[in-house]
């Protein structure tokens, strides 16, 4: 069995994925996305179109910002979309998108540790999202740590730092 390679649109919204460390203040901040570097490092050969929508910590994600994400997803010529997003409010954005978008496969992903730290889960999560977005049917999903979850059956467990299904069954 072979799959036809699909064009993928990637929307960047910020999150831990793209944070940098300020050695003088000890604070995390945004400079620019690391996505192109990550795709190069992962030797990605997929046709991707990347657009930065915002660079924010997901704690500052609001419905007007979600509306901007939704509008960009709807306007995209591609039917396969990945959104890099902070993990704290990723589920809320997935819910928002699922209520307004049909006939597109959208996968949200992020990282618990910034890519620039070297020990980040971001590269693995991005690679997983790239695979999932090509094979899943239309819908909204979250891809984290090798698992894929539907938008309506996932939460971030803030005690364990893992995404898990609400009904206790492992991800897709």
N, C-alpha and C positions, 0 to 999 in steps of 0.2 A: 504494500500500500504506500502510495506517495501522496503528499500534500502539496498543493500549489502554494508557493510563497506569496504572501499578501503584503501589500504596502501598509506600513504602520505609521500613524501619526502619534507623536509624543508631545504631551502638554506638560510643562514644568510649572509647579506651583510653590516650590521651596521645600520646607521640611528639613529634618535632620540630614537627609540625603545630601543636601547641598551646603551644609554649614561648614564654616572654617573656624579655626581656633585663633583667637588673638592672644599671643604670648605675653603681651604687656598687661592686659586687663584680666586675662583668664576667662573672657567671655566668648561665646559662640556668636558668629555673625554671618551674613551672606555677602559674597563678593560676586560670584558668577556660578552658573551651573557646571557640574562636573560630568554631565551626561555624555558629551562628545568624547571626553577622555575615557569614560567607562566603556562606551561602545567600542572604542579602539582597543582598549586593554582586553576586552572580551572577544576580540576578533569578530565582531558582529558583521555579517554579510547581508543583512536584511535591508530592504529599501525603507529608510525612515525619514520622516520630515519632522523636525523639532521646532517647537515654539515655546518661548518662556512667556507665561501669562502673568506670573507674579513670583516674588521670592519672599515668602513669609513663613514664620513659624505657624504651624497649623492651629495653635491656640488662638491665633488672630483671624482664623477663617470665619467669615460671616456669610449670610445668605446672599447679599449682593455679589460677593466674590464667587460663591457657588454658581450664581446665575451667569457670571462671565464665563466660567468653565463650561457650563451647560451650553451656552450660546456658541462657544467655539467648537464644542463637540458636534453640535447640530450642523454647523456650517462646513465642517471638515469634509473634504471629498472622500477621504478614507473611511472605511467602515470598521477598521480595527484601530483602537485608540488605547494608548497607555497614558496614565496620568501619574506623575511623581508627586507625592503628597506627604505631609507630615502624618505620623501615625496616631496622634492624639485625637484628631477629628476626622480621620479618613472614613470611618464608617458613616458619619453624618453626611459627608459629601457623596458617598456611594448611594445613600438613601435618596438624597436630593436628585441625583442624576437619573436614578432608576424610575423616578416618578415622571420624568419629562422626556426621556429619550428612548426610542424604539429602533429596532433594526440595525443597531451598531453593537459591536462587542467592545466593551470598555473595561479595562483592568487598571485598578489603582494599586500602586506599590510605593514603598518607602524604605526607610532604614531606621534602626534603633541607634546606630552608631554612625557618625559622619564618615563619608567615604574617605576623606583626607586623613582619618585616624589610622588607616591601614588595616584595621581589624574589623572593618565594617561588613555588615550583612548586605549592604546596598547592591554590590555587583551581582551577587547570587540572586537577590530579589528581582533585579532588573532583568537578568537572563531568564528567570522563571516567568516573569510577566511577558517577555517577548515570545516565549513558547506558548503560554496559555492563550494569549490574544489571537494567535493564529488558528487554534483548534477548537475553541469554545464557541457555542452558538451565541447569537445576539443576546445581550444582557449586561448587567453590571456586576463586576467581581472584584475581589481583593486578593492579591497574591503576596504572601509573606512567608519567608522561610521554607520554600518548596511546596507550600500548600496553597490551594486556591479555594476561596469561599464565595458563596453567593451573597449579594448585598444585604439580603434580608435574614441571614442566618449566621452572623458573625459579630464578634466583639473583641476589643482589645482588653485582655486581662491585665490590669495595671499592677497586680501583685506579682505575676510570673513574667510579665513583659512579653507575652505571646498572644497571637491572635488565635481564637478558638471559635468553634461553632456553638451556637446557643443551645442546640439540642444535644450536644455532647458527642456527636458523631464526627469523625475526622473529616477534614476538608475534601473537596472533589478529587 
